Amino acid sequence: MHLLRFDLRGAKRPITVYLDSGWPHDNYEFRRNLRNTLARHGRRQGHDLHYFAFPQAVHDERHWALRAHLPLQVFFGERAGADPGAAGAH
């Protein structure tokens, strides 16, 4: 059982949401429905909503490891590579 709470009333909070699952199992339907609800409330795929489903992936460490790079890229990718010429380029 997942216990996620999103307050969809009022102004949209400035957060980024990452969701993924295996497909067709691994809570695929739950996450797809959550993605659809968030999109109806103004979240945009590739902007402040990142949703991925992986065919034949299951809920275990091996499959998580295969996709662990994705949330890291979503949350830290741009900052890690932001303006490489800015530091010490004088």
N, C-alpha and C positions, 0 to 999 in steps of 0.2 A: 504494500500500500504506500503510495506516495502522498506526502503532505506538503503541497506547495500552496502558497498563498500569494495571490496577486490581487491587489485592490484596484479594480478597473474603474472605479468611480473617480470623478474629479480629473485634474490635470495629469497628463502622462508624465511619469517620472523619467529623468534622463539616465536611464540604465540600458545596458546591452544584455540581451537574453540569448544564451546558447542552449540549444536542445539537440540531442541526438538519440538514436535508438537503432537496434537491429531491425530487420524486417524479414518476415512478417510477424515475428514475435517480439520479445524484449520491450513490451509496453509501447509498441509502435502506434496503436490506435490512440492511446492516451496522449502521447506527445504530439501526434498529428492534430488531434482535436485542440490541444493547448495552443499549438502554433496558429491554427485557424482562428481561435478566440482572440489571441494577441494581435493578429493581423486585422481583425475586425475593429479592434480598439486602437488602431493607428500605428502599430509596429510594422516596420518594413523589412522584408527579407534582404539580407546583405547590408543593411544599415544598422538598425538597432535590434534586429532579430536574425539569428543564424540557426537554421534548422537543417539537419542532415539525417537521412535514413540509409542504412547499409544492408543490402541484400544478404541474407543468410548469416548475418552477424548475430551472436547470442550474448547473453548477459554474463560475461566472464572476463577475467583479467587479460587473456590473450587477445580477445577482440577489442577491449578497451585500449590496449597498448597500440594496436594498429591504427587507432584514430586519435590518440592522445595529443598529437601535434595540432589538431584543428582548433580546439579551444585556446591553446597557447597562441596560435597565429591570430585568432579573432581578437583576443584581449591584449596581446603584447606585440604583435607583428609590426604594426605601423610605428609604434613608439621605438622599438628596437632598431628600426632602420630609418628613422626620421632624420632627414637632412644630414647625410653623412659628411658633407663639406662644412658644416657649421662649426664644428669644434676644431680649433687649431688650423684653420684654413686662411690665416691672415698673411 
